[in-house]
Amino acid sequence: MSGGGLSGEDEVLDLVGSIYDAALDAQLWPGVLNRIGDAVGGPQVVFGFYDPANGIVSMHAPRTDPDILRSFDDWTPNIPALPCTGNYRPGEVFTGADVISRDEFTKTAFYNELWRPGGFSADPLVTNLFADSAASGHIASHGLLNQSPFDASQKRLFAALAQHLVRAVALQRRVHHLTIANEHALTGLDRLQQGFLLVDAEARPLFVNRAARALLDRRDGLRLEAGALSASDADGGRALRGLIKSCAGDPIVTASGGDVALARGTRLPLDVVVTPVKPDTATIIIPWTFLRRAVAIVLVSDPETEIQARVEDLRERFGFTPAEAAFALEIVKGDGRQAAADRLGITVGTARSHLSSIFDKTGSRRQAELVRLLLRK
């Protein structure tokens, strides 16, 4: 691959595995990002996400001057075309030229006072890692100034890696607070609110944590069929097993893992993320899995349980009533009081009363200040 630092398919496969390792150990990200940059010919990589509800607000840019990186906060309200980047779904690759022309961008104060002095190219490869109500993340790979544009092979590799980065970050957002690679891993996994399973290529569980076991015992959207993981809904079961099986294949030739919603009647569906795992990483997590090759981590989130846990947390922290806590969770989505009231099926007058009480109990004066406070762990 022209411009890349990897010489063969095995090294690319190892890089994919390292991406998932970094999801379980955030200290690995700087080295992995440098490898990604060298592979695609854009050595300066910026990788950041803002997810205060899960306690993750960070930016990694291992080859960037830290002072330049800190200056981004001051420029955020005036970054040209920044809102347009949200038009791209996670994993979809776009370039700087897709959101603002090079001629227009290079005339801005942002480009001349921060971007160019920081060594960033005017036309990086970019993908969003996730984007939801109050959180977002992205990765951008920048070529050297005056370097030729990325060629087709570099773009293809970045696009392939982007899919794995999206799934790795989805995993990290859920298990970031665990220290996986130590002797307390099993205890930590059992404390997770989410179901955590290690499975082989046939979807047979090698490890099931306490939350996943409870879902399986209740056959609550998730179940075992002939010893293999499946779902209460036949279509969901086929989709889940297909995602697991994909993790045993070549992650560059075929997509590996993904996400699926598992229906369960009138209740909110389970949110399931399937990500590949290297056998040696699986052995660190669960030592006895060396006897049967683990190919995937299956992480299962119950949105109803998570919502209830967040309601209880807000009630404990601020003394909210159940109705006030539910309204507070809607307010942090950032689309206004009317939208929050509509989702809860309450009048604007009731919403106004809830918001007034919430301001009093938190000591906040402005809604932006309130949202930051509510999102803080």
C-alpha positions as CSV (number, residue, x, y, z in Angstrom):
1,M,0.0,0.0,0.0
2,S,1.5,3.3,-1.0
3,G,2.3,5.6,1.8
4,G,1.6,2.9,4.4
5,G,3.8,1.5,7.1
6,L,2.4,-2.0,7.0
7,S,3.9,-4.5,4.7
8,G,1.4,-7.4,4.7
9,E,-2.0,-8.8,5.5
10,D,-0.8,-10.3,8.7
11,E,0.2,-7.0,10.0
12,V,-3.1,-5.4,9.1
13,L,-4.9,-8.3,10.9
14,D,-2.7,-7.6,13.9
15,L,-3.6,-3.9,13.8
16,V,-7.3,-4.8,13.8
17,G,-6.8,-7.0,16.8
18,S,-4.9,-4.1,18.5
19,I,-7.8,-1.8,18.0
20,Y,-10.0,-4.1,20.1
21,D,-7.3,-4.5,22.7
22,A,-7.2,-0.7,23.1
23,A,-11.0,-0.8,23.7
24,L,-10.2,-2.9,26.8
25,D,-7.1,-0.9,27.8
26,A,-7.2,2.8,26.9
27,Q,-3.5,3.2,27.5
28,L,-2.9,1.4,24.3
29,W,-4.6,4.0,22.1
30,P,-1.6,6.3,21.4
31,G,0.5,3.4,19.9
32,V,-2.5,2.0,18.0
33,L,-3.3,5.5,16.5
34,N,0.3,5.9,15.4
35,R,0.1,2.5,13.7
36,I,-3.2,3.5,12.0
37,G,-1.7,6.8,10.8
38,D,1.4,5.1,9.4
39,A,-0.7,2.4,7.7
40,V,-3.0,4.8,5.8
41,G,-0.3,7.4,5.0
42,G,-1.7,10.1,7.3
43,P,0.7,9.9,10.3
44,Q,-0.9,12.7,12.4
45,V,-4.1,11.1,13.9
46,V,-6.6,12.9,16.1
47,F,-9.0,10.6,18.0
48,G,-11.4,12.1,20.5
49,F,-14.7,11.6,22.1
50,Y,-17.0,13.5,24.4
51,D,-19.2,11.2,26.4
52,P,-19.7,12.7,29.9
53,A,-22.6,10.5,30.8
54,N,-20.2,7.5,30.7
55,G,-17.4,9.5,32.3
56,I,-15.2,9.6,29.1
57,V,-14.0,13.0,27.8
58,S,-10.7,12.6,26.1
59,M,-8.6,13.3,23.0
60,H,-5.7,11.4,21.8
61,A,-3.3,12.9,19.2
62,P,0.1,11.4,20.1
63,R,2.0,13.3,17.4
64,T,0.4,16.7,18.0
65,D,1.9,19.5,20.1
66,P,-0.1,19.4,23.4
67,D,-0.5,23.2,23.4
68,I,-2.1,23.1,19.9
69,L,-4.4,20.4,21.1
70,R,-5.5,22.4,24.2
71,S,-6.3,25.4,21.9
72,F,-9.0,23.4,20.1
73,D,-11.4,24.1,23.1
74,D,-11.1,27.9,22.5
75,W,-11.8,27.5,18.8
76,T,-14.7,25.0,19.0
77,P,-17.5,27.6,18.5
78,N,-15.7,29.0,15.4
79,I,-14.5,25.9,13.6
80,P,-15.7,26.2,10.0
81,A,-18.3,23.6,8.9
82,L,-18.0,21.7,12.2
83,P,-21.8,21.1,12.4
84,C,-21.8,19.5,9.0
85,T,-19.6,16.6,10.1
86,G,-22.6,15.3,12.0
87,N,-24.4,14.5,8.7
88,Y,-22.2,11.4,8.3
89,R,-23.1,8.1,10.0
90,P,-20.5,6.4,12.2
91,G,-18.1,4.4,10.1
92,E,-18.8,6.4,6.9
93,V,-15.6,8.0,5.7
94,F,-15.5,11.5,4.4
95,T,-12.8,14.1,3.8
96,G,-12.3,17.7,4.7
97,A,-13.3,18.7,1.1
98,D,-16.7,17.0,1.6
99,V,-17.7,19.6,4.2
100,I,-15.8,22.7,3.1
101,S,-13.8,23.5,0.0
102,R,-10.0,23.7,0.4
103,D,-9.9,27.3,-1.0
104,E,-12.6,28.4,1.5
105,F,-11.0,26.6,4.4
106,T,-7.5,27.9,3.9
107,K,-8.8,31.5,4.0
108,T,-10.2,31.1,7.5
109,A,-8.5,32.4,10.7
110,F,-8.9,28.9,12.2
111,Y,-6.8,27.4,9.5
112,N,-4.1,30.0,9.5
113,E,-3.8,30.5,13.3
114,L,-4.2,26.9,14.5
115,W,-4.7,24.3,11.9
116,R,-1.7,25.0,9.6
117,P,0.7,25.7,12.5
118,G,-0.4,22.4,14.1
119,G,0.7,20.6,11.0
120,F,-2.7,19.3,10.0
121,S,-3.5,18.7,6.4
122,A,-6.4,20.6,4.7
123,D,-8.1,17.4,3.5
124,P,-7.9,14.6,6.2
125,L,-9.7,11.3,6.1
126,V,-12.4,11.4,8.8
127,T,-15.1,9.2,10.3
128,N,-17.5,9.7,13.2
129,L,-17.2,7.0,15.8
130,F,-20.6,7.6,17.4
131,A,-23.1,10.4,17.7
132,D,-26.1,10.5,20.0
133,S,-28.0,12.9,22.1
134,A,-25.2,14.2,24.3
135,A,-22.1,12.5,23.1
136,S,-19.9,12.3,20.0
137,G,-16.6,11.0,18.8
138,H,-14.4,11.0,15.7
139,I,-11.1,10.0,14.2
140,A,-9.2,11.9,11.6
141,S,-6.0,10.9,9.8
142,H,-3.9,13.8,8.4
143,G,-1.2,13.6,5.8
144,L,1.8,15.9,6.0
145,L,1.5,19.4,4.7
146,N,2.0,19.6,0.9
147,Q,1.6,15.8,0.7
148,S,-0.3,14.3,-2.3
149,P,-3.9,13.5,-1.5
150,F,-4.7,10.1,-0.1
151,D,-4.8,7.4,-2.9
152,A,-7.6,4.8,-3.4
153,S,-5.8,2.0,-1.5
154,Q,-5.2,4.3,1.5
155,K,-8.8,5.3,1.6
156,R,-10.0,1.7,1.4
157,L,-7.8,0.7,4.3
158,F,-9.0,3.6,6.4
159,A,-12.6,2.7,5.5
160,A,-12.0,-0.9,6.6
161,L,-10.4,0.1,9.9
162,A,-13.2,2.7,10.5
163,Q,-15.7,-0.1,10.9
164,H,-13.6,-1.8,13.6
165,L,-12.9,1.5,15.4
166,V,-16.7,2.2,15.6
167,R,-17.3,-1.2,17.3
168,A,-14.2,-0.9,19.5
169,V,-15.4,2.5,20.8
170,A,-18.9,1.1,21.4
171,L,-17.3,-1.6,23.6
172,Q,-15.0,0.9,25.4
173,R,-18.0,3.2,26.2
174,R,-19.6,0.3,28.2
175,V,-16.6,-1.2,29.9
176,H,-14.2,1.7,30.2
177,H,-14.2,1.7,34.0
178,L,-12.9,-1.9,34.2
179,T,-9.3,-2.9,34.4
180,I,-9.6,-6.1,32.3
181,A,-6.1,-7.4,32.2
182,N,-5.6,-8.2,35.8
183,E,-6.4,-10.8,38.4
184,H,-9.7,-9.1,39.3
185,A,-11.1,-9.2,35.8
186,L,-13.9,-11.8,36.6
187,T,-15.1,-9.7,39.6
188,G,-15.1,-6.6,37.5
189,L,-17.1,-8.2,34.7
190,D,-19.7,-9.5,37.2
191,R,-20.2,-5.9,38.4
192,L,-21.1,-4.7,34.9
193,Q,-24.7,-3.7,34.5
194,Q,-24.4,-5.0,30.9
195,G,-24.4,-8.6,29.9
196,F,-20.8,-9.7,28.9
197,L,-20.2,-12.9,27.0
198,L,-17.2,-14.5,25.4
199,V,-18.3,-16.9,22.6
200,D,-16.7,-19.1,20.0
201,A,-17.4,-19.1,16.3
202,E,-20.5,-21.3,16.8
203,A,-21.9,-18.8,19.3
204,R,-21.3,-21.2,22.3
205,P,-20.6,-19.2,25.4
206,L,-17.1,-19.6,27.0
207,F,-17.8,-17.0,29.7
208,V,-21.1,-15.4,30.8
209,N,-21.2,-12.7,33.5
210,R,-23.9,-12.3,36.1
211,A,-26.1,-9.8,34.1
212,A,-26.0,-12.0,31.0
213,R,-26.8,-15.1,33.0
214,A,-29.9,-13.3,34.4
215,L,-31.1,-12.4,30.9
216,L,-30.6,-16.0,29.7
217,D,-32.3,-17.5,32.8
218,R,-35.4,-15.2,32.2
219,R,-35.2,-15.8,28.4
220,D,-35.6,-12.1,28.2
221,G,-34.7,-11.4,24.6
222,L,-31.7,-13.7,24.8
223,R,-31.6,-17.5,25.2
224,L,-29.5,-20.6,24.5
225,E,-30.5,-23.1,21.7
226,A,-28.6,-26.4,21.7
227,G,-25.9,-24.7,23.8
228,A,-25.5,-21.7,21.4
229,L,-26.4,-18.1,22.0
230,S,-29.6,-17.0,20.2
231,A,-32.6,-14.7,20.7
232,S,-36.3,-15.0,21.5
233,D,-37.0,-13.6,18.1
234,A,-36.0,-15.9,15.2
235,D,-34.8,-13.1,12.9
236,G,-32.8,-11.6,15.8
237,G,-31.2,-14.9,16.5
238,R,-30.1,-15.4,13.0
239,A,-28.7,-11.9,12.9
240,L,-26.8,-12.4,16.2
241,R,-25.2,-15.7,15.1
242,G,-24.2,-14.1,11.8
243,L,-22.4,-11.3,13.5
244,I,-20.6,-13.7,15.8
245,K,-19.6,-16.0,12.9
246,S,-18.3,-12.9,11.0
247,C,-15.7,-12.4,13.8
248,A,-14.0,-15.6,12.9
249,G,-13.3,-14.4,9.3
250,D,-10.8,-12.0,7.7
251,P,-11.7,-8.6,9.1
252,I,-10.4,-6.8,6.0
253,V,-12.2,-8.9,3.4
254,T,-15.5,-9.2,5.3
255,A,-17.1,-7.0,8.0
256,S,-16.5,-8.3,11.5
257,G,-19.1,-7.9,14.2
258,G,-21.7,-5.2,14.4
259,D,-24.8,-4.4,16.4
260,V,-28.4,-5.7,16.5
261,A,-31.5,-4.9,18.5
262,L,-33.2,-8.0,19.9
263,A,-37.0,-7.6,20.2
264,R,-38.8,-8.7,23.4
265,G,-42.5,-8.0,23.0
266,T,-43.8,-4.6,24.1
267,R,-40.6,-3.8,26.1
268,L,-37.7,-1.9,24.7
269,P,-35.4,-4.1,22.7
270,L,-32.0,-5.3,24.0
271,D,-29.0,-3.4,22.4
272,V,-26.3,-5.9,21.5
273,V,-22.8,-5.1,20.2
274,V,-20.6,-7.9,18.9
275,T,-16.9,-7.3,18.5
276,P,-14.0,-9.6,17.5
277,V,-11.4,-10.6,20.2
278,K,-8.0,-12.0,19.7
279,P,-7.5,-15.4,21.4
280,D,-4.6,-14.1,23.5
281,T,-6.7,-11.2,24.7
282,A,-9.5,-13.6,25.6
283,T,-7.0,-15.7,27.5
284,I,-6.0,-12.7,29.6
285,I,-9.6,-12.0,30.4
286,I,-10.6,-15.6,31.1
287,P,-7.6,-17.9,31.4
288,W,-9.3,-21.2,30.6
289,T,-10.6,-20.1,27.2
290,F,-7.3,-21.3,25.5
291,L,-9.0,-24.7,25.2
292,R,-11.7,-23.3,22.9
293,R,-11.0,-20.4,20.6
294,A,-13.0,-17.3,21.6
295,V,-13.8,-15.2,18.6
296,A,-16.1,-12.5,19.9
297,I,-17.3,-10.4,22.8
298,V,-21.0,-10.0,23.0
299,L,-22.1,-7.0,25.1
300,V,-25.8,-6.8,25.9
301,S,-27.4,-3.6,27.2
302,D,-31.0,-3.4,28.6
303,P,-32.1,0.2,28.0
304,E,-34.8,-0.1,30.6
305,T,-32.4,-1.2,33.3
306,E,-29.9,1.6,32.4
307,I,-32.6,4.3,32.4
308,Q,-33.8,3.1,35.9
309,A,-30.2,3.2,37.2
310,R,-29.7,6.7,35.9
311,V,-33.0,7.8,37.5
312,E,-31.9,6.4,40.8
313,D,-28.5,8.0,40.6
314,L,-30.1,11.5,40.0
315,R,-32.5,11.0,42.8
316,E,-29.7,10.1,45.2
317,R,-27.4,13.0,44.1
318,F,-30.0,15.8,44.0
319,G,-33.1,14.7,45.8
320,F,-35.2,14.7,42.7
321,T,-38.6,13.1,42.7
322,P,-39.0,10.2,40.2
323,A,-40.9,12.5,37.8
324,E,-38.1,15.2,38.0
325,A,-35.4,12.6,37.5
326,A,-37.2,11.3,34.4
327,F,-37.5,14.8,33.0
328,A,-33.9,15.6,33.7
329,L,-32.8,12.6,31.6
330,E,-34.9,14.0,28.7
331,I,-33.5,17.5,29.1
332,V,-29.9,16.4,28.7
333,K,-30.8,15.2,25.1
334,G,-30.5,18.9,24.3
335,D,-33.6,19.4,22.1
336,G,-35.5,21.6,24.4
337,R,-38.3,21.6,27.0
338,Q,-41.1,21.1,24.5
339,A,-39.5,18.0,23.0
340,A,-38.8,16.5,26.5
341,A,-42.4,17.1,27.5
342,D,-43.7,15.4,24.3
343,R,-41.6,12.3,24.9
344,L,-42.9,12.0,28.5
345,G,-46.5,12.8,27.6
346,I,-46.7,15.8,30.0
347,T,-47.9,19.4,29.5
348,V,-45.5,22.2,29.0
349,G,-46.7,23.7,32.3
350,T,-45.7,20.5,34.1
351,A,-42.4,20.5,32.3
352,R,-41.9,24.1,33.4
353,S,-42.6,23.2,37.0
354,H,-40.2,20.2,36.9
355,L,-37.4,22.4,35.4
356,S,-37.9,25.1,38.0
357,S,-37.6,22.5,40.8
358,I,-34.6,20.9,39.2
359,F,-32.8,24.3,38.9
360,D,-33.5,24.9,42.6
361,K,-32.2,21.5,43.8
362,T,-29.1,21.7,41.7
363,G,-28.3,25.4,42.2
364,S,-28.0,25.9,38.4
365,R,-29.0,29.1,36.7
366,R,-28.8,28.3,33.0
367,Q,-29.8,25.2,31.1
368,A,-26.4,24.6,29.6
369,E,-24.9,24.7,33.1
370,L,-27.6,22.3,34.3
371,V,-26.9,19.8,31.4
372,R,-23.1,19.8,32.2
373,L,-23.9,19.1,35.9
374,L,-26.4,16.3,35.2
375,L,-24.0,14.6,32.8
376,R,-21.1,14.7,35.3
377,K,-20.5,11.4,37.2
